[in-house]
Amino acid sequence: MAVIASDKDSVLVVTFQTGLTSQGSPKLGQRSFPNVKLIATDQDIYDIAVAIYELQDYPIMGVRRDNRVDLASD
């Protein structure tokens, strides 16, 4: 039995620093933005993340794109 993979969408995941721990290590938070269209370029997604977090008090520590795929049996 074969598996068929169908591209679905992407999720933009942004990791940001919310402060420091008592030991001085960064405290990190993460926010996901689902339903990003597959046709969006990596540069577009990165630019959107930067634009959103320029409005926030928290600096961006990382930007990730997670592509989601539906799997079904043949």
C-alpha atoms as a printed R data frame, in Angstrom:
   type eleno elety resid chain resno      x      y      z
1  ATOM     1    CA   MET     A     1  0.000  0.000  0.000
2  ATOM     2    CA   ALA     A     2  1.466  3.314 -1.091
3  ATOM     3    CA   VAL     A     3  1.166  6.592  0.743
4  ATOM     4    CA   ILE     A     4  0.185  9.748 -1.117
5  ATOM     5    CA   ALA     A     5  1.544 13.046  0.225
6  ATOM     6    CA   SER     A     6 -0.332 16.251 -0.568
7  ATOM     7    CA   ASP     A     7  1.124 19.623  0.337
8  ATOM     8    CA   LYS     A     8 -1.279 21.501  2.614
9  ATOM     9    CA   ASP     A     9  0.126 24.754  3.965
10 ATOM    10    CA   SER     A    10  2.905 26.181  6.111
11 ATOM    11    CA   VAL     A    11  3.175 27.480  9.647
12 ATOM    12    CA   LEU     A    12  5.305 30.499 10.540
13 ATOM    13    CA   VAL     A    13  6.960 29.941 13.924
14 ATOM    14    CA   VAL     A    14  8.719 32.851 15.628
15 ATOM    15    CA   THR     A    15 10.942 32.437 18.690
16 ATOM    16    CA   PHE     A    16 11.502 35.611 20.702
17 ATOM    17    CA   GLN     A    17 13.178 36.672 23.930
18 ATOM    18    CA   THR     A    18 10.863 37.797 26.727
19 ATOM    19    CA   GLY     A    19 13.538 38.590 29.295
20 ATOM    20    CA   LEU     A    20 16.284 36.955 31.314
21 ATOM    21    CA   THR     A    21 16.257 34.249 33.963
22 ATOM    22    CA   SER     A    22 17.803 34.847 37.381
23 ATOM    23    CA   GLN     A    23 20.968 33.144 36.046
24 ATOM    24    CA   GLY     A    24 21.120 35.550 33.100
25 ATOM    25    CA   SER     A    25 19.985 33.095 30.428
26 ATOM    26    CA   PRO     A    26 17.408 34.294 27.902
27 ATOM    27    CA   LYS     A    27 13.747 33.461 28.536
28 ATOM    28    CA   LEU     A    28 12.223 32.425 25.235
29 ATOM    29    CA   GLY     A    29  8.675 32.459 23.968
30 ATOM    30    CA   GLN     A    30  7.274 31.043 20.758
31 ATOM    31    CA   ARG     A    31  4.325 32.027 18.600
32 ATOM    32    CA   SER     A    32  2.873 30.105 15.657
33 ATOM    33    CA   PHE     A    33  0.984 31.638 12.749
34 ATOM    34    CA   PRO     A    34 -0.813 28.846 10.835
35 ATOM    35    CA   ASN     A    35 -2.301 28.682  7.340
36 ATOM    36    CA   VAL     A    36  0.572 30.324  5.460
37 ATOM    37    CA   LYS     A    37  0.089 29.642  1.766
38 ATOM    38    CA   LEU     A    38  2.601 27.376  0.088
39 ATOM    39    CA   ILE     A    39  3.237 29.951 -2.641
40 ATOM    40    CA   ALA     A    40  4.634 32.422 -0.082
41 ATOM    41    CA   THR     A    41  8.400 32.696 -0.483
42 ATOM    42    CA   ASP     A    42 10.792 32.166  2.406
43 ATOM    43    CA   GLN     A    43 11.853 35.816  2.112
44 ATOM    44    CA   ASP     A    44  8.221 36.983  2.330
45 ATOM    45    CA   ILE     A    45  7.623 34.893  5.444
46 ATOM    46    CA   TYR     A    46 10.803 36.179  7.101
47 ATOM    47    CA   ASP     A    47  9.928 39.784  6.230
48 ATOM    48    CA   ILE     A    48  6.448 39.373  7.745
49 ATOM    49    CA   ALA     A    49  7.907 37.969 10.974
50 ATOM    50    CA   VAL     A    50 10.325 40.897 11.243
51 ATOM    51    CA   ALA     A    51  7.559 43.422 10.534
52 ATOM    52    CA   ILE     A    52  5.275 41.923 13.196
53 ATOM    53    CA   TYR     A    53  7.962 41.832 15.859
54 ATOM    54    CA   GLU     A    54  9.209 45.338 15.126
55 ATOM    55    CA   LEU     A    55  5.885 46.359 16.716
56 ATOM    56    CA   GLN     A    56  6.644 44.307 19.840
57 ATOM    57    CA   ASP     A    57  9.038 44.846 22.732
58 ATOM    58    CA   TYR     A    58 10.572 41.390 22.273
59 ATOM    59    CA   PRO     A    59 13.549 40.738 19.967
60 ATOM    60    CA   ILE     A    60 13.335 37.862 17.482
61 ATOM    61    CA   MET     A    61 15.638 34.944 18.231
62 ATOM    62    CA   GLY     A    62 14.573 32.764 15.298
63 ATOM    63    CA   VAL     A    63 12.112 32.370 12.436
64 ATOM    64    CA   ARG     A    64 11.032 28.957 11.152
65 ATOM    65    CA   ARG     A    65  8.745 27.731  8.406
66 ATOM    66    CA   ASP     A    66  7.072 24.367  8.994
67 ATOM    67    CA   ASN     A    67  5.490 22.878  5.874
68 ATOM    68    CA   ARG     A    68  2.511 20.636  6.559
69 ATOM    69    CA   VAL     A    69  1.627 17.661  4.397
70 ATOM    70    CA   ASP     A    70 -1.508 15.495  4.394
71 ATOM    71    CA   LEU     A    71 -0.779 11.775  4.136
72 ATOM    72    CA   ALA     A    72 -3.299  9.248  2.813
73 ATOM    73    CA   SER     A    73 -3.198  5.636  1.750
74 ATOM    74    CA   ASP     A    74 -3.502  4.782 -1.891
